[in-house]
Each structure stands twice: as structure tokens, then as C-alpha cells.
Amino acid sequence: MTEFPVPDVVLNAELPVGEDYVAPADRPAEWARMARELAASGCTEAQVAEALAVDEQTIQRLLQETEGPR
């Protein structure tokens, strides 16, 4: 419990999200899509990792998981 009461209007408020918001459950697929696009445009794995703010191992895994028929 908080020391100060919080009005229901605040507790029940829906927060606006930007149109580029990606729900947590959808993020791995979106990151994989972004990694594929960046790699296809000629970026190195290091550049893709930097752009997505993850390590190179994550990029390698994302790219491996999405290889195959498209």
C-alpha cells in the first residue's frame, strides 16, 4: 500500500503508446525482422547489434532462428 491514496482515475488510466510500440511478446519476432533487414542492407553483425542495442551473439541467434524458406 502507498502512504498516499491514489485516485481510481489515475489507477485505471490507459497510457497512450506510440504507433511504433511493440508489445513484449512480439519483440523477439520484431527484433529478428529488424536484424534481417539490417543484415540484408549490408550491415555487419556488429553494426546490427549496435543498432538494436544487443550483443552479437543475440544477433547471430536471431538470424539463425529466422533462416530458411521465406
C-alpha positions in Angstrom: 0.0 0.0 0.0 1.1 3.5 -0.6 1.3 6.2 2.1 -0.9 8.4 0.0 -4.2 7.4 -1.6 -4.1 7.2 -5.4 -7.4 8.2 -7.1 -9.1 5.5 -9.1 -9.0 7.7 -12.2 -5.2 7.5 -12.1 -5.0 3.8 -11.3 -7.4 3.0 -14.2 -6.0 5.4 -16.7 -4.9 3.9 -20.1 -1.5 5.1 -21.0 -1.0 6.2 -24.6 1.6 4.3 -26.6 3.2 5.4 -29.8 2.5 3.7 -33.1 6.0 2.1 -33.0 5.3 0.4 -29.7 6.0 -3.3 -29.8 4.4 -5.5 -27.1 6.8 -7.6 -25.1 5.5 -10.9 -26.5 6.1 -9.6 -30.1 9.6 -8.2 -29.6 11.7 -11.3 -30.5 9.9 -11.5 -33.9 10.3 -7.8 -34.4 14.0 -7.8 -33.5 14.5 -10.8 -35.9 12.8 -8.9 -38.7 14.9 -5.8 -38.0 18.1 -7.8 -37.8 17.3 -9.5 -41.2 16.6 -6.1 -42.8 19.8 -4.6 -41.5 21.9 -7.6 -42.5 20.3 -7.6 -45.9 21.2 -3.9 -46.3 24.9 -4.8 -45.8 25.4 -4.1 -42.1 27.8 -6.3 -40.3 26.6 -8.3 -37.3 28.4 -5.8 -35.0 26.6 -2.9 -36.7 23.2 -4.8 -36.4 23.9 -5.5 -32.7 24.8 -1.9 -32.1 21.6 -0.7 -33.9 19.4 -3.0 -31.8 21.3 -2.5 -28.6 22.1 -6.2 -28.1 25.2 -8.3 -28.3 26.5 -10.0 -31.4 25.5 -13.5 -30.0 21.9 -12.3 -29.8 22.1 -11.2 -33.4 23.6 -14.5 -34.6 20.8 -16.3 -32.8 18.1 -14.1 -34.2 19.4 -14.5 -37.7 19.8 -18.3 -37.3 16.3 -18.7 -36.0 14.8 -16.9 -39.0 16.8 -18.6 -41.7 15.1 -20.9 -44.1 12.2 -20.6 -46.6 10.7 -17.2 -46.8 
